[in-house]
């Protein structure tokens, strides 16, 4: 084909996209939590194919074991998608093995992939100050991540020792490790009763965050703090506009935990809303 005709073909394709009302490119890579992509029921191949067809950039997985991880790495590489995060539990209260030693091999397997190690700092049976123990865990995993060209983000989870994005930022700053950052998790801001400060907290945390997760939220109903984006009564578009203003460059994930309905339908609704909400 001649160069001129190739150029005309490209312009024609672009015009067709515009005519069809295509939205602008997303500001950030957008991934789905595996709890919205048939976790425990769908094989990795179906998960990857579904996400690719709907326009997602990848997935975050709950870490299970290195055999599963090996499969996920292969499948997503073949699909041209990314495992944006690996969700990992750690236990500050434990003096012996506060994190799974198998993670050493997992981190080696992920070397150079860009996957973020999204670590929780779990609740303790005995209440107390576990900042020092948490910092030790974060630095240990941070060293391994840095050697593999990876990053660590501290995941805030309601009911855990690190429960809010502010907690995440506190531990990240105390760790002062070049591979370690905070993260912002919208639903857990509401689940911890901090939803009224969600934007204020975003402004404090986003500049030092490695990961951000969002979802639809109905602030008036605690049972509806995790919805697909299209059902949100909370202004997600305003949050994304603020995220852009703050200069956040990392990926954004959609939390799907316990959202009723078929996964394919929920994923499609979330993606359609995401595209409409992109900052201008």
N, C-alpha and C positions, 0 to 999 in steps of 0.2 A: 504494500500500500504506500502511496506517495505521502511525503511529509505533510503537504498541504491538506490532503484529505484526512490524515490522522488528526491534525489540529482542528479541522472543522468538526470531526466526530466528537472530539473532547468538548468543544464549545456547545455542541448540540446536546451532549449528555448533561452538561452543567445547566443549560437552559431548561431541560426537561425536569431536572431536580428542583429548580427554582419554581417552575410552573406547578409542580406537584406540592409546593408548600413545605419543602424540606427545611428543617431548622438549622441554625448555625452549629458549627462543631462545638462539642462540649469543652468547657473550660478545663475539666479534669478527667482523668481516667475514672471510669465508673464500674464498680464490681458488685457482685451479689454475695451475701453471706450464704454458706452452703445450707443453712437451715431453711432457705427459700428455694433450694434447687434439689429437692428430693433426698436430703441427707439420710443415709442409711437405707434408702430404697432404690435410688437411681444409680446405675453404674457411672463411673467418671465419664465414659464416652457420651452417655445421654446428657449429662450435666453440661459438658463442654459444647456439644452440638446445639443444645437449646439456648445457651447463653450467646453463642456466636450468631445464631439465627436472629436473635432479638436485638443484637447490637451492643451487648455488654463487652467490657474489655477483659473481664476475668472473674475470679472468685476468691473468697477467703475460706479456708478449711479449718475445722477443728482438728488439731493434731490427734491422731490415734496411734499409729505405729509406722515404722519406716517402710514396711512392705506396702502399705496403702500409699504412703508418700511417694514411693518410687513410681507407682502406677499413675498418680496424679501428675507428677512432673512430666512423664512421658506423654500422657494424653493431652495435656494443655500445650506442651511444646508442639506436638503434631497439629493441634488445632489453631496454632498461632495466637493463643490467648495466654494470660498470665495468672499465676497464683499470687495475688497481691499480698495476702497475709496468711500466716499460719498461727492460729489461736492456741495458746499454750498456757496451762495452769502451773503456777508455782505456789509454794507454801511457806511464807516467812516464819511461821511458828516452828517448823521442823528444823532441828539442828543437823540431822543426818539426811542427806538427799532431799533438799527442799525443792528440787526440780528433777525431772526424769533424766538420768544419765544418757539415755538413748538419743537425747536431743543433740549430743555432740556429733553423732553420725548424721542426723537429720540436717544439721546446719552445713555439714560438709557436702551433703547431697544437693543443697540449695545454693551452693557457692556461685556467685555472679548472677543469680536469677532475678534479683531485685525484690524478692519476697521479703516482707517485713515480718519479723517475729513479734507477734502481738501478745504480750504476756500479761496475765492477770497476777495479782498478788492477793491470794485468797483470804477468806475470813479465818480467824483463829478461835479455837475453843476457849482459850484463856485470853480475856481482853487485856490490852496493854499497848505499849508503844513499840511497834515493829518497824519503825523507819530504818534503823540501822541494819536489821536483817534484810529488809527489802532492798536497800541500796547495795548490799553485798550480792544479792541474787542478780540484780540488774547489771551490776558491773561485770560479774562472771559471765553472764550470757552476752553482755555487750562486747567483751573481749573476743569471744568466739565468733560473734556476728561480724565484728570489724575485720577479723582475719579472713572471713569468707566474703567480704565485700557487701555485707548485709546491714540492715538497720533493725533496731529494737524500738517498739512503741509500747508504752504501758497502758493497758486496757482498763478503763474504769468500769466497774460493775457493781450495781446496787447490792448491798449486803456483804461485799468483800472488804478487805482491809483498805484497798484502794477502790473507793466507791464512786468518786466523781472525777470530772476532768481536772478540777483544782487539785485533788489528791494526786492525780497522775503527774501534773506539772510539778508539784512539790517534790515528789520522789525523783523525777527526772533531773530537776535542778540540783538536788542533793547528790545524786550520782555523778553529775558533771562529766559524763562520758560522751565522747564524740559520736558514738554510734547509737546513742539512746535519746529518744524524744518522748514527748507526751502524746496523748491522743484525746480526741473529743468524740463522745458518744451521746448523741442527742437523746435517745430514749432513756438512758440511764441518768441524765440530768433531771428528767421528769420523774423517773421512778424513785429517785432519792429526794424528791420534793424541792428540787432546785430549778424547776422549769421556768419560774418567773424571772430567773436570772440567766436564762439560756444564752441570750445575745451578749450579755456582759461577760459571761464566762468564755464564750467563743473569742471575744476580743483579747482576753488574757492568755488563752491557751493556744489558739491557732498559729501564732508566729513561731511557736516552739513545738508544733505538732508534726508527727510523721504520718498520722492517719486520722481521718475524720469519717464518722458514720452518721447517717441520717435515716429517717423514715417518716411516714406520716404520723401525726400526733393529734389527739383530741385532748387539749389541756383540761377540759372539764370532767373527764372520765378516766379514772386510773386504770380501768380495764381496757382502755383504748389508747394507750400510750405507744403502741407499736401497730401501725397501719401501713398500707402502701401509700406512696407519696400522693397519689390522686385523691385520697380521702382525708388529707391533713386539714385540720382547722388552724393549726399553727402555720405561720407564714414561712414556708420553706424557701420560697423564692427570695425573700428578704434576707434570710440567713445565708443563702448562697451568694447573694450580692455583697454581703458584708465579708464573707469568706474571700471573695475575689479582691475586695478593697484591702484586706489584710495581707494580701500577697501569698496566700497559701498555694503551694504548687503540687502537693502530694495527691494521691488518689482519694476518691470518696466512695464509701461502701453503703449499701442499703441493707439494713437489718430487717429480717422477715420472721423473727421468732414468734411462733404461735399465731400467725395470721391465718385465719380460716380461708378455705377455698383451694382451688387447683393451683399448683405451683406455676404452670405455664401462664395461667390467666393473671396471677399476681405479678409475675415477672414482666409481662407485657404491659400491664397498667402502670407499673412503677417506671418502666423505661419511657413510656409515652409522656408521663408527667415530668420526668427528669429532663427530657428534651425541651419541653415547653418552659421549664423554669430556668433555663440557662441565662446567666447575667448578660445583659445587652452590652 
